[in-house]
Amino acid sequence: MVRVLRKQDWFHADGFPISIERRDPQEPFGLHAHDFSELVLITGGRGLHVTGRESWPLAAGDVFVIGPSRPHDYRNMADLRLINILFEPRVLERQTWDLPALPGYHALFNLEPAWRSRHQFRSRLHLQAPELARAVALVDMIDEELQRRDPGFAALAVASFMQLIGYLARCYSRSRDPDTRSLLRIAEAITHLESRYDQPINLDELASIAHMSKRTFMRAFTRATGTTPIAYLIQLRVRHAAALLRREPLNISEVAYRVGFEDSNYFSRQFRQIMGASPREYRRASVSV
């Protein structure tokens, strides 16, 4: 039986969606899952990370993400020390500025977890000692705000959290490990989509960016993201359209064209399917909030 950890038991009563748990050392815990995400930094010792029937060795400097509902455990621990940054995924679904322009961001949070079994954990992020020290210093900044909870702590804690994410994404992008580089190639194709969502997209070009055949790229992209490149692009365009509807006095056709749709009727259908409301309904609801 897999124990499921609930956010109400691990996050502050005020509902702030980030929490930090330090394990120094990690004690036996048992196979478990949770309804939130974890960013894990291994700060010392050794052990095994167990997910179902598979297990992988851990060492200081390893960094990885555990998504909601993914059972895992730590075993064969020898002074294993780690920091868990617990967060609700909605933190990253909000304004991330230009973090999606970093291939390492997509690789760390989306691709490596999806390819963990296939790559036998070899494509995880591994920090050298100076990099780990800087990452821990950023965690300390978050933790200080969470512990004190002075006025303004939420903004400062989120700012430090995003700084940590950006730093780790840059570290991932600098890796020269072959398995890591293979994920980064797919991440570069995702970054291409993110930065050119309002332009026509050529699947052959995306496959070329990923250094794969078109067929292999389509399979790899779907496996990594859970959707096809075209569906991913439509979701991107709708997300940006929603932001425009909230802040710009453009008519619906102008919004559609601005984000890359050539047909405003098709745009409206896709928007309703993804957002659960028509563009006009969404705008009215946003204004009334």
CORPEHU-V646958 format. One line per field, one symbol per residue. ss: DSSP state (H for helix, E for strand, - for the rest). psi: psi as a letter, one per 30 degrees, with the letter a starting at -180 (. if undefined). burial: + if it has 16 or more other ideal C-beta (glycine too) atoms within 10 Angstrom, else -. A space follows every 10 residues. Layout:
BEGIN
ss: ???
psi: ???
burial: ???
END
This chain:
BEGIN
ss: --EEE-HHHH -------EEE EEEE------ -EEE--EEEE EEEEEEEEEE E--EEEEEE- -EEEEE---- -EEEEEEEEE EEEEEEE--H HHH-----HH H-HHHHHHHH HHHHHHHHH- ----EE--HH HHHHHHHHHH HHHHHHHH-- --HHHHHHHH HHHHHHHHHH HHHH---HHH HHHHHHHHHH HHHHH----- --HHHHHHH- ---HHHHHHH HHHHH---HH HHHHHHHHHH HHHHHHH--- -HHHHHHH-- ---HHHHHHH HHHHH---HH HHHHHHHH-
psi: kkkkkkefff llffgkgklk kkjilklkel klllgllkjk jjflalakjk jbflkkkklk fkklkjlkgj kllklhkjhk klkjjklkff effajgbgef fjefeeeefe eeefgeeegh gfglkkklee eeeeeeeeee eeeeeeeehl kgeeeeeeee eeeeeeeeee eeffkgkeee eeefeeeeee eeeefhfglk kkeeeeeeef hlleeeeeee eeeefgllee eeeeeeeeee eeeeeefkhk leeeeeeegg kfjeeeeeee eeeefgllee eeeeeeef.
burial: ------+--- +----+++++ --+--+---- ---+-+++++ +++-+-+-++ +---++-+-+ ++++++---+ -+++--+--+ ++++++++-- ++------++ -+++++++++ ++++++--+- +++++++--- ++--+--++- +++-++---- --+--+++-+ ++-++++++- +++-+-+-++ -+++++++++ ++++--+--- +----++-++ -+----++-+ +--++---+- -+++-+++-+ ++-++----- -+--++--++ +--+--++-+ +--++---+- -++------
END
